[in-house]
Amino acid sequence: MDHNTFKKLINDTITEVLFPFKQQMKIATKSMKESVQFMPDSYEEYRVTMENIKEQLKTISKENELLQNRITILETNNDNLEQKERSNNLVTTGIPKQKDEDVGKVV
């Protein structure tokens, strides 16, 4: 067998032995490419979702602050109205209570 024939035989044998490995490597590489592509897409989706959540949180926080201020104002107004109502009350002391009394007649 001459040198070229021997060289071709060795090359063919190596190619035949390594062909399944080469196929597996192609499949693995393709799978890795898909995974690598999925990661940025997935990351971007999560980033956009987080930005939306942050904006919603800002809006809700601002709305909550406005509502808290409104509650404080309403409570103050209510306290003032109750105080004004009590200022018109008449307090009597020293008059014993009687059963079935008419307060209007007693006063």
C-alpha positions as a Markdown table, in Angstrom:
| # | Residue | x | y | z |
|---|---|---|---|---|
| 1 | Met | 0.0 | 0.0 | 0.0 |
| 2 | Asp | 1.4 | 3.3 | -1.0 |
| 3 | His | 1.7 | 6.4 | 1.3 |
| 4 | Asn | -1.4 | 8.2 | -0.2 |
| 5 | Thr | -3.6 | 5.2 | 0.0 |
| 6 | Phe | -2.6 | 4.7 | 3.6 |
| 7 | Lys | -3.2 | 8.3 | 4.4 |
| 8 | Lys | -6.6 | 8.2 | 2.8 |
| 9 | Leu | -7.5 | 5.0 | 4.7 |
| 10 | Ile | -6.5 | 6.7 | 8.0 |
| 11 | Asn | -8.5 | 9.8 | 7.2 |
| 12 | Asp | -11.6 | 7.8 | 6.2 |
| 13 | Thr | -11.3 | 5.7 | 9.4 |
| 14 | Ile | -11.0 | 8.8 | 11.6 |
| 15 | Thr | -13.9 | 10.5 | 9.8 |
| 16 | Glu | -16.0 | 7.3 | 10.2 |
| 17 | Val | -15.2 | 7.1 | 13.9 |
| 18 | Leu | -15.7 | 10.8 | 14.6 |
| 19 | Phe | -18.8 | 11.3 | 12.6 |
| 20 | Pro | -21.3 | 10.3 | 15.4 |
| 21 | Phe | -19.4 | 12.5 | 17.8 |
| 22 | Lys | -19.5 | 15.4 | 15.2 |
| 23 | Gln | -23.3 | 14.9 | 14.9 |
| 24 | Gln | -23.8 | 15.0 | 18.7 |
| 25 | Met | -21.7 | 18.1 | 18.9 |
| 26 | Lys | -23.9 | 19.8 | 16.2 |
| 27 | Ile | -27.0 | 18.9 | 18.2 |
| 28 | Ala | -25.5 | 20.1 | 21.4 |
| 29 | Thr | -24.3 | 23.3 | 19.8 |
| 30 | Lys | -27.7 | 24.0 | 18.3 |
| 31 | Ser | -29.3 | 23.4 | 21.7 |
| 32 | Met | -26.8 | 25.7 | 23.4 |
| 33 | Lys | -27.5 | 28.4 | 20.8 |
| 34 | Glu | -31.2 | 28.2 | 21.5 |
| 35 | Ser | -30.6 | 28.4 | 25.2 |
| 36 | Val | -28.4 | 31.3 | 24.9 |
| 37 | Gln | -30.9 | 33.1 | 22.7 |
| 38 | Phe | -33.7 | 32.3 | 25.2 |
| 39 | Met | -31.8 | 33.9 | 28.1 |
| 40 | Pro | -31.7 | 37.4 | 26.7 |
| 41 | Asp | -35.3 | 37.2 | 25.5 |
| 42 | Ser | -36.4 | 35.9 | 28.9 |
| 43 | Tyr | -34.3 | 38.5 | 30.7 |
| 44 | Glu | -35.8 | 41.3 | 28.6 |
| 45 | Glu | -39.3 | 40.0 | 29.4 |
| 46 | Tyr | -38.6 | 40.0 | 33.1 |
| 47 | Arg | -37.0 | 43.5 | 32.9 |
| 48 | Val | -40.0 | 44.9 | 31.2 |
| 49 | Thr | -42.3 | 43.3 | 33.7 |
| 50 | Met | -40.3 | 44.7 | 36.6 |
| 51 | Glu | -40.4 | 48.2 | 35.0 |
| 52 | Asn | -44.2 | 47.9 | 34.8 |
| 53 | Ile | -44.5 | 46.8 | 38.4 |
| 54 | Lys | -42.3 | 49.7 | 39.5 |
| 55 | Glu | -44.5 | 52.1 | 37.7 |
| 56 | Gln | -47.6 | 50.6 | 39.2 |
| 57 | Leu | -46.1 | 50.8 | 42.6 |
| 58 | Lys | -45.3 | 54.5 | 42.1 |
| 59 | Thr | -48.9 | 55.1 | 41.0 |
| 60 | Ile | -50.3 | 53.2 | 43.9 |
| 61 | Ser | -48.0 | 54.8 | 46.4 |
| 62 | Lys | -49.0 | 58.3 | 45.2 |
| 63 | Glu | -52.7 | 57.4 | 45.3 |
| 64 | Asn | -52.2 | 56.0 | 48.8 |
| 65 | Glu | -50.5 | 59.2 | 50.0 |
| 66 | Leu | -53.4 | 61.3 | 48.5 |
| 67 | Leu | -56.0 | 59.0 | 50.2 |
| 68 | Gln | -54.1 | 59.3 | 53.5 |
| 69 | Asn | -54.2 | 63.1 | 53.3 |
| 70 | Arg | -57.9 | 63.0 | 52.4 |
| 71 | Ile | -58.6 | 60.8 | 55.4 |
| 72 | Thr | -56.7 | 63.2 | 57.7 |
| 73 | Ile | -58.7 | 66.2 | 56.3 |
| 74 | Leu | -62.0 | 64.3 | 56.7 |
| 75 | Glu | -61.1 | 63.2 | 60.3 |
| 76 | Thr | -60.2 | 66.8 | 61.2 |
| 77 | Asn | -63.5 | 68.1 | 59.7 |
| 78 | Asn | -65.4 | 65.4 | 61.5 |
| 79 | Asp | -63.7 | 66.3 | 64.8 |
| 80 | Asn | -64.6 | 70.0 | 64.3 |
| 81 | Leu | -68.2 | 69.2 | 63.5 |
| 82 | Glu | -68.5 | 67.0 | 66.6 |
| 83 | Gln | -67.0 | 69.7 | 68.7 |
| 84 | Lys | -69.3 | 72.3 | 67.3 |
| 85 | Glu | -72.3 | 70.0 | 67.9 |
| 86 | Arg | -71.2 | 69.4 | 71.5 |
| 87 | Ser | -70.8 | 73.2 | 72.1 |
| 88 | Asn | -74.6 | 73.5 | 71.6 |
| 89 | Asn | -75.3 | 70.9 | 74.3 |
| 90 | Leu | -76.7 | 71.9 | 77.6 |
| 91 | Val | -75.4 | 70.0 | 80.6 |
| 92 | Thr | -77.7 | 69.9 | 83.7 |
| 93 | Thr | -76.6 | 68.6 | 87.1 |
| 94 | Gly | -78.3 | 68.2 | 90.4 |
| 95 | Ile | -81.7 | 67.3 | 89.0 |
| 96 | Pro | -82.7 | 63.7 | 90.0 |
| 97 | Lys | -83.9 | 61.4 | 87.1 |
| 98 | Gln | -87.4 | 60.2 | 87.3 |
| 99 | Lys | -89.0 | 57.3 | 85.5 |
| 100 | Asp | -90.8 | 58.4 | 82.3 |
| 101 | Glu | -89.8 | 62.1 | 82.7 |
| 102 | Asp | -90.2 | 64.6 | 79.9 |
| 103 | Val | -86.9 | 66.4 | 79.7 |
| 104 | Gly | -88.5 | 69.3 | 77.9 |
| 105 | Lys | -90.9 | 69.9 | 80.7 |
| 106 | Val | -88.2 | 69.6 | 83.4 |
| 107 | Val | -86.0 | 72.2 | 81.7 |
